[in-house]
Amino acid sequence: MSTDYLRWGILAAGGIAHKFADALNSLPCARLCAIGSRSKEKALAFGAEHGIDPEHCFGSYEELVSCPDIDVIYIASPHSHHALHAHLALDGGKHVFAEKSFTLTPKEALGVFEKAKARGLFSAEAMWTRFLPANVELMRLIDSGQLGDIHIATAAFSSHFPDDLPPTHRVIDPKLGGGALMDMGVYSSAWVSMLMHDDDPATLFATGAMYAPTGCDERATIVCKYASGPETVASCGIKTRMDATGYVCCEKGTVTVPDFWNAMSFSVHTNDGKTWEFAPGRNEMGFVYEIQSVTADILAGRTESSVMPHRSTLRVQRTLEFARHTLGFYYPVETEER
């Protein structure tokens, strides 16, 4: 392994994999060396588009993880399969960076983390929102104490997916980890949890509604109350449009973050009438920040992300699981374990 860059392989060739590949190819600290797909033809087409040697365009995931010319694998398959593919990559001796949601359940996530640590390998969730400069600076501001303690933080991330989605679409198919919580709620829950340093809430409350055609969750709101006083509210939905502005209401003022999940700026309004804005912008390929951070962590010999450590992923996973079960929704893998 080089001391200046990492050699990446991508597992699965869907839409998000193309965006990640573009980001990798824009960075001197990364080399995109391989793609694995269930289809050789699809792998070759992906490779041709992103400059991958045809010899490293594999028609199976097993071939990808066995390739000696890669250091880390980015997992871009549906999150219903993340645990399976993470274990596959770890068994191949590769570091793992898996899209959010990291796995379907906290139990699955813990299993991946434990195996990775036991083998001295890195594993982390690609929660790109937390790596964005605006959100990193937001945490510096909160931690500085300049605005005092947080009283309440809120975030909603939702969309109205087409009414004619087939029942096998990943957003609504329970077999593929469908539902608002795992697809949309992971953003809002991870953002408000970040503000609380991923501490465990003293109490949780969840409510929502189910999507009748397939039985997954259609929308949800999660309220967390912390022993130190603050509350967080995270909402999500797949058939409801909501404003994606995040709010952090503090003792001495309020922070407003437009499009918190894709943050480019935030504004501060203090109780004594002062206002200012932090607007660093961001690279149009927002994945570059997580790639740079992960590269630094792996090259430094760390087995966890310095921005999205294991405890952060597990805290969010447990919150989402609580909400899902409160609504009476269990994935097939969970039903088999009950």
Sequence and secondary structure as in RCSB ss.txt:
>XXXX:A:sequence
MSTDYLRWGILAAGGIAHKFADALNSLPCARLCAIGSRSKEKALAFGAEHGIDPEHCFGSYEELVSCPDIDVIYI
ASPHSHHALHAHLALDGGKHVFAEKSFTLTPKEALGVFEKAKARGLFSAEAMWTRFLPANVELMRLIDSGQLGDI
HIATAAFSSHFPDDLPPTHRVIDPKLGGGALMDMGVYSSAWVSMLMHDDDPATLFATGAMYAPTGCDERATIVCK
YASGPETVASCGIKTRMDATGYVCCEKGTVTVPDFWNAMSFSVHTNDGKTWEFAPGRNEMGFVYEIQSVTADILA
GRTESSVMPHRSTLRVQRTLEFARHTLGFYYPVETEER
>XXXX:A:secstr
  SS EEEEEE  SHHHHHHHHHHHT TTEEEEEEE S HHHHHHHHHHHT  GGGEESSHHHHHH TT SEEEE
 S GGGHHHHHHHHHHTT EEEEESS  SSHHHHHHHHHHHHHTT  EEEE GGGGSHHHHHHHHHHHHTTT SE
EEEEEEEE B  TT  TTSTTT GGGT SHIIIIIHHHHHHHHHHTTT   SEEEEEEEEETTTTEEEEEEEEEE
 TTS EEEEEEESB      EEEEESSEEEEETTGGG S EEEEETTS EEEE     SSTTHHHHHHHHHHHHT
T SS SSS HHHHHHHHHHHHHHHHHTT   HHHHHH 
